Amino acid sequence: MMKKAQNEVREITRNKKDIREVDLDEMHYLTAVIKETLRLHPILPLLTPRESCRDAKIQGYDIAVGTQVFINVWAIGRDPGLWDNPEEFHPERFLTSSIDFKGHNFRFIPFGAGRRGCPGISFSITTIKLVLAKLLHYFDWTLPDGTRGVDLESWT
Ligand code: HEM
């Protein structure tokens, strides 16, 4: 997977001196790798709690005013009812889907959703992509001391 991301980055930046922000839009596999990382390892596993401001009925349940809800992004990202083989790191799942970072699809909300969602999405994604693209462009990465990629699987 790393090689695939590296090939993509090097292909796009082949005849260029440096990577520019405009080049990032073409890096679809790298974007999928970032999404898959945030699906399995959301930086904020529990979103800022929300509180209902009035009594409500949702799907037959009475929700009293002042009820707090904690949204478990970590659990949603690994829910087998929502994702095929959820424990597997498989960036390709995002290549064929239109799910973005913006919280439009509640299956994938690493930046939250709605009015209190993260205002730093674009800044963060651009920065992460640019740094990763440069690391892949300029360096060849290997694991130390004979560690194999498969040895890392238990870390997910
Ligand atoms: C990968 C990087 C980042 C991730 C995954 C992230 C994720 C989040 C999440 C999950 C929330 C809570 C959203 C919610 O409760 O619905 C949040 C809130 C927020 N984030 Fe980020 N964030 C990141 C980077 C940034 C950056 C770079 C900035 C500013 C430059 C930023 C500014 C904020 C602010 C101000 C809030 C509070 C919004 C509010 O409560 O109305 N974040 N972020």
Residues whose N, C-alpha, C, O or C-beta is under 5 A from the ligand:
A	BS01	HEM	I43 L44 L47 T48 I109 P110 F111 G112 A113 R115 R116 G117 C118 P119 G120 F123 S124
